[in-house]
């Protein structure tokens, strides 16, 4: 009898939710076949069978939360004999359990681990140490500015007086029948793990960063003119359309080079100023907002940026994004204008300290330098930034620089 376990996924992902079983009891699987789809904080991943055989028992149902190392199913490696009678294999599995029981006892993942640990941002090492010491992570105070619990924080709680380590929260669980609080018809829908994570991180970003937003507007006359002039030849030459996002991505990279603190992050009392430009492009999907990353955007030409954005957008819509597509961005661009947004204040994508919000293009009367009035395609821009390391003057100048590059896109295209 073999077990199917939740494998190591990534350093920042230690748990997930069973989204969908791809097999059922009695199905024969080959080594490497996908057996279950797991929903994590960032992406959905498939767990593959590590041995060929027949599924004899499914231990976790769809919707159950699981952690790395949890056993979710049993597989008989006996081949065809097990296919004929799955029920005859199942008792054998139960008879083998006593010999495997000591392993379960030795496992650091004890059943007594508080469920509230799952709601705490912590490093894998901190989670492991908390399980070993039987410490509720929700009672641990961290010095990390982003609220991430680290092993030394757990050790500090373990070494503190006992009265401080005793969890003070034994509150009764909220009633399951939440709908009973309403006198009129409602529908109670469980939030997906990804939506819970989005909600948690957005609140944490507002609580941990000194977030401020500055605004400006940009005249896109020249960008639109240049696109109209080059779009047909651009498609013929590169096989991809020339969109707005490549202009904004290149303008952001140019401005980040002039104002590097907006391409940094805080690590304790240190600043990590990044000398590379991995630009996150926010993409809306049915399951929530994801931010895939265009790597080394400064080294790509306009066609390269457009290809990357198109590829990442397609993968997001098809639920094919991998962890490597989402990790490590240095700055984010979000385009609410595609949905008709006129003005908004985007929330930081921690630990990044800057995010640019694009909005819809509206034709408005503009007073020109010669005092004449012309109708121009205008867009409001919003820059949210972390005031802990970025001063208002620097943020305003950054946004002005983006505006200048977009209003003179011919130089931007040549430089890009």
ABEGO torsion letter per residue (X at the ends): XBBBBBBBABAABABBBBABBABBBGBBBBBGBBABBBBBAABBBBBBBABBEBBABBABBBGBBBBBGBBABBBBAAEAAAAABAAAAAAAAAAAAAAAAAAAAABABBAABBAAAAABBBBAAAAAAAAAAGBBAAABBBABAAGBBBAAAAAAAAABBAAAABBABABBBBBABAAAABABBBBBBBBBAAAAAAAAAAAAAAAABBBBBBBBBBBAAAAAAAAAAAAAAAAAAAGBBBBAAAAAAAAAAAAAAABAAAABBBBEABBBBBABBBBBBBBBBAAEBBBBBBBGAAABBAAAAAAAAAAAAAAAAAGABBAAAABGBABBBBBAAAAGBABBBBBBBOABABBBBBBBBBBBBBBBAAGBBBBBBBBBBBBBBBAAABBAAAAAAAAAAAAAAAABAAAAAAAX
